Amino acid sequence: MFFEYMPHGDLHEYLVRHSPNSDIGFGSGDEDTQASLDHSDFLSIGIQIASGMEYLSSRHFVHRDLAARNCMVGDNLQIKIADFGLSRDIYAGDYYRMPSTAVLPIRWMSPEAILFGRFSIESDIWAFGVVLWEIYSFGLQPFYGYKNQEVIDMIRTRHILPCPNGCLAHIYALMMECWHEIPARRPPFKVILARLQALESLPSHIPNGHNSYPSSSPKSNLLAQFGPMDSDSPSMHETKPGIVPLSQIQPSGPHLCPSERSASSHSSGLRKSEQMEQTQV
């Protein structure tokens, strides 16, 4: 197989190198690790991946293994979607061999893909939500600290990933829509792309998640597209790290993301769950 050379490697490794809390590469003096990523960088990455997936879905292609490890990073933060699968065993720990089936990336898979082997554009949309979570988590492994069978059980019982530290509530609300239990209720990539592009017009930092613009301003109309945010929303980290029972999430609107991530000590981004110690909450 031949692939275009992308000088900065895969997106997962890039995110880990640029994490402000990582001891892998960041601050080592290399130009590639001199500065952490910010909201505008995350949004640019998400928009590029959504654009690529919108193109694939419009031509009825199903990726089946969308993840940060399968996105490559070029100069000027250019992102291209690839599909290496098991051709690189460095990420073998991200896959799980289901009984009587091939190895599968269950941490990125939708319930219908896990339970019935149904892969579709809608299951790619679920995976895109997980990729957004990876981006805003600086490359943490989804459901870190849990064994693969535990992850399967959690997905079956509608437990979802918590809001990453510093992630805008509108972004997390979009993640949750991608994780809708009913595939047809997940937003198509065309809609996802449009919503992410709309967020480019918003300020890169909104103090405490509040809209500081008058209600009559154009930017307040953009915020209205994504729903109101409530500063009294409950914390998303009242359970074990890595999961949020869906019953704790009110469907009326997105929650504010917590100011602290309970798993900050795990920001090195190690991929194998046995290398992650669980944080008591």
C-alpha positions as CSV (number, residue, x, y, z in Angstrom):
1,M,0.0,0.0,0.0
2,F,1.2,3.6,-0.7
3,F,0.2,6.6,1.3
4,E,1.0,10.2,1.1
5,Y,3.8,11.2,3.5
6,M,2.4,13.4,6.3
7,P,5.3,14.9,8.3
8,H,3.6,15.1,11.7
9,G,2.3,11.5,12.0
10,D,-1.1,10.4,13.1
11,L,-3.5,12.7,14.9
12,H,-3.5,10.7,18.2
13,E,0.3,11.1,18.5
14,Y,0.1,14.7,17.5
15,L,-2.5,15.4,20.2
16,V,-0.5,13.7,22.9
17,R,2.7,15.6,21.9
18,H,0.8,18.9,22.2
19,S,-1.0,18.2,25.5
20,P,0.0,20.8,28.1
21,N,0.2,18.0,30.7
22,S,2.0,15.4,28.6
23,D,5.5,14.2,29.3
24,I,5.8,12.9,25.8
25,G,7.5,15.4,23.6
26,F,5.9,18.6,24.7
27,G,8.5,21.3,25.5
28,S,11.3,19.2,24.2
29,G,12.6,21.9,21.9
30,D,11.2,20.4,18.7
31,E,9.2,23.0,16.7
32,D,6.4,20.4,16.5
33,T,5.9,20.4,20.2
34,Q,6.5,24.1,21.2
35,A,2.9,25.1,21.8
36,S,-0.2,23.5,23.0
37,L,-3.3,23.4,20.9
38,D,-6.3,25.7,21.6
39,H,-10.0,25.8,20.8
40,S,-9.5,27.2,17.3
41,D,-7.0,24.4,16.5
42,F,-9.5,21.8,17.8
43,L,-12.3,23.3,15.7
44,S,-10.1,23.3,12.6
45,I,-9.2,19.7,13.1
46,G,-12.9,18.7,13.6
47,I,-14.1,20.7,10.6
48,Q,-11.5,19.0,8.3
49,I,-12.4,15.5,9.5
50,A,-16.2,16.3,9.2
51,S,-15.6,17.7,5.7
52,G,-13.7,14.5,4.7
53,M,-16.4,12.3,6.1
54,E,-19.2,14.3,4.4
55,Y,-17.4,13.7,1.1
56,L,-17.1,10.0,1.8
57,S,-20.7,9.7,3.0
58,S,-22.0,11.6,0.0
59,R,-20.5,8.9,-2.2
60,H,-21.9,6.1,0.0
61,F,-18.6,5.0,1.5
62,V,-18.6,3.7,5.1
63,H,-15.2,4.0,6.8
64,R,-15.9,1.6,9.7
65,D,-12.7,2.6,11.6
66,L,-12.8,6.4,12.0
67,A,-10.5,7.3,14.9
68,A,-7.7,9.8,15.6
69,R,-5.1,7.1,14.9
70,N,-6.4,6.9,11.4
71,C,-6.2,10.6,10.7
72,M,-2.8,12.0,9.5
73,V,-1.4,15.5,10.2
74,G,0.5,17.5,7.6
75,D,2.0,21.0,7.7
76,N,-0.2,23.9,8.8
77,L,-2.4,21.5,10.7
78,Q,-3.7,19.9,7.6
79,I,-5.7,16.7,8.4
80,K,-6.3,13.8,6.0
81,I,-8.4,10.7,6.8
82,A,-6.7,7.4,6.3
83,D,-7.5,3.8,7.2
84,F,-4.6,1.8,8.5
85,G,-6.5,-0.8,10.5
86,L,-4.2,-3.4,11.9
87,S,-1.4,-2.7,9.5
88,R,0.3,-0.9,12.4
89,D,0.3,-3.1,15.5
90,I,1.2,-0.1,17.7
91,Y,-2.5,0.4,18.2
92,A,-3.4,-3.2,18.6
93,G,-4.7,-2.4,22.1
94,D,-7.4,-0.3,20.6
95,Y,-9.0,-3.3,19.0
96,Y,-10.9,-6.2,20.5
97,R,-11.6,-9.7,19.1
98,M,-15.3,-10.3,19.5
99,P,-16.3,-14.0,19.8
100,S,-16.3,-15.6,16.4
101,T,-15.6,-12.3,14.6
102,A,-12.6,-10.2,13.6
103,V,-10.9,-7.7,15.8
104,L,-12.9,-4.6,16.2
105,P,-12.4,-1.0,17.5
106,I,-15.2,-1.3,20.0
107,R,-14.4,1.9,21.9
108,W,-15.3,3.8,18.7
109,M,-18.3,1.6,17.7
110,S,-22.0,2.3,17.9
111,P,-24.3,0.0,19.8
112,E,-25.8,-1.5,16.6
113,A,-22.3,-2.2,15.2
114,I,-21.2,-3.9,18.4
115,L,-24.5,-5.9,18.9
116,F,-25.4,-6.7,15.3
117,G,-22.4,-6.0,13.2
118,R,-24.3,-3.2,11.4
119,F,-21.8,-0.7,10.0
120,S,-23.3,2.3,8.2
121,I,-22.8,6.1,7.7
122,E,-24.7,6.4,11.0
123,S,-22.1,4.3,12.8
124,D,-19.4,6.5,11.3
125,I,-21.2,9.5,12.8
126,W,-21.1,7.8,16.2
127,A,-17.3,7.3,15.7
128,F,-16.9,10.9,14.7
129,G,-18.3,11.9,18.1
130,V,-15.7,9.8,19.7
131,V,-13.0,11.4,17.5
132,L,-14.2,14.9,18.7
133,W,-13.8,13.6,22.3
134,E,-10.3,12.4,21.5
135,I,-9.4,15.8,20.0
136,Y,-10.6,17.8,23.0
137,S,-9.1,15.2,25.4
138,F,-5.6,15.6,23.8
139,G,-5.6,12.0,22.7
140,L,-6.9,10.1,25.7
141,Q,-8.1,6.6,25.0
142,P,-11.9,6.5,25.1
143,F,-13.1,4.7,28.2
144,Y,-9.6,4.6,29.5
145,G,-9.1,2.4,32.6
146,Y,-11.8,0.0,31.5
147,K,-11.4,-3.4,29.9
148,N,-12.9,-4.0,26.5
149,Q,-15.7,-6.2,27.8
150,E,-16.5,-3.5,30.4
151,V,-16.7,-1.0,27.5
152,I,-19.1,-3.2,25.6
153,D,-21.4,-3.5,28.7
154,M,-21.3,0.3,29.2
155,I,-22.2,1.1,25.6
156,R,-25.0,-1.5,25.9
157,T,-26.4,0.2,29.0
158,R,-26.1,3.7,27.4
159,H,-23.2,5.1,29.4
160,I,-21.3,7.8,27.4
161,L,-18.0,9.6,27.6
162,P,-17.8,12.6,29.9
163,C,-17.2,16.2,28.8
164,P,-13.5,16.9,28.3
165,N,-11.9,19.6,30.4
166,G,-12.2,23.0,28.7
167,C,-14.5,21.8,25.9
168,L,-17.3,24.2,24.9
169,A,-20.7,22.9,25.9
170,H,-21.9,23.3,22.3
171,I,-19.2,20.9,21.1
172,Y,-20.1,18.3,23.8
173,A,-23.8,18.7,22.9
174,L,-22.8,17.8,19.3
175,M,-20.9,14.7,20.6
176,M,-24.0,13.6,22.5
177,E,-26.1,13.9,19.3
178,C,-23.6,11.8,17.4
179,W,-24.1,9.1,20.2
180,H,-27.9,9.0,19.9
181,E,-29.2,5.5,20.4
182,I,-31.3,5.6,17.3
183,P,-29.1,5.8,14.2
184,A,-31.6,7.9,12.2
185,R,-31.5,10.6,14.9
186,R,-27.8,11.2,14.6
187,P,-27.0,14.4,12.6
188,P,-25.7,13.7,9.1
189,F,-22.1,14.8,8.3
190,K,-23.4,17.7,6.2
191,V,-25.2,19.1,9.3
192,I,-22.2,18.4,11.6
193,L,-19.9,20.3,9.2
194,A,-22.3,23.3,9.0
195,R,-22.6,23.5,12.8
196,L,-18.8,23.3,13.3
197,Q,-18.3,25.9,10.7
198,A,-20.8,28.2,12.4
199,L,-18.9,27.9,15.6
200,E,-15.9,29.4,13.9
201,S,-17.7,32.7,14.1
202,L,-17.9,32.6,17.9
203,P,-15.1,33.8,20.2
204,S,-12.5,31.2,21.0
205,H,-13.2,31.6,24.7
206,I,-16.5,32.2,26.3
207,P,-16.0,32.8,30.1
208,N,-17.9,30.2,32.1
209,G,-19.6,29.1,28.9
210,H,-21.9,32.2,28.8
211,N,-22.8,34.2,25.8
212,S,-21.4,37.7,26.4
213,Y,-23.2,39.2,23.3
214,P,-26.4,41.2,23.3
215,S,-29.4,39.1,22.4
216,S,-29.8,41.1,19.2
217,S,-26.3,40.4,17.9
218,P,-25.6,38.0,15.0
219,K,-23.4,35.9,17.2
220,S,-26.2,35.4,19.7
221,N,-28.3,34.0,16.9
222,L,-25.5,31.4,16.2
223,L,-25.5,30.5,19.9
224,A,-29.3,30.0,19.7
225,Q,-28.7,27.4,17.0
226,F,-27.0,25.2,19.6
227,G,-29.3,25.8,22.5
228,P,-28.9,27.7,25.8
229,M,-26.3,26.8,28.5
230,D,-27.1,26.6,32.2
231,S,-24.4,27.5,34.7
232,D,-26.3,25.5,37.3
233,S,-26.0,22.3,35.3
234,P,-24.8,19.4,37.4
235,S,-21.3,18.0,37.1
236,M,-20.7,15.3,34.6
237,H,-18.2,13.6,36.8
238,E,-20.3,12.1,39.6
239,T,-19.5,8.6,38.5
240,K,-16.4,6.6,37.7
241,P,-14.1,8.4,35.2
242,G,-14.8,7.7,31.6
243,I,-18.6,7.1,31.7
244,V,-21.7,9.1,32.2
245,P,-25.1,7.4,32.6
246,L,-27.4,8.9,30.0
247,S,-30.1,9.2,32.7
248,Q,-28.1,12.0,34.3
249,I,-28.1,14.1,31.1
250,Q,-31.1,16.3,30.5
251,P,-32.2,16.3,26.9
252,S,-33.4,19.9,26.9
253,G,-29.9,21.4,26.2
254,P,-26.2,20.9,26.5
255,H,-24.4,21.0,29.9
256,L,-21.5,23.2,30.9
257,C,-18.3,21.3,30.8
258,P,-16.5,20.9,34.2
259,S,-13.5,23.0,35.0
260,E,-11.5,20.1,36.1
261,R,-11.0,16.7,34.4
262,S,-11.0,13.9,36.9
263,A,-8.5,12.1,34.8
264,S,-5.9,14.9,34.4
265,S,-3.2,12.6,35.8
266,H,-3.7,10.3,32.7
267,S,-2.9,13.0,30.1
268,S,0.1,11.1,28.8
269,G,-2.3,9.5,26.4
270,L,-1.1,5.9,26.8
271,R,-3.2,3.6,24.7
272,K,-3.4,0.3,26.6
273,S,-6.0,0.3,29.3
274,E,-3.8,-1.7,31.6
275,Q,-1.4,1.2,31.7
276,M,-4.1,3.5,33.0
277,E,-4.8,3.7,36.7
278,Q,-8.4,4.4,37.6
279,T,-9.1,7.7,39.4
280,Q,-11.4,7.6,42.3
281,V,-14.2,10.2,42.1
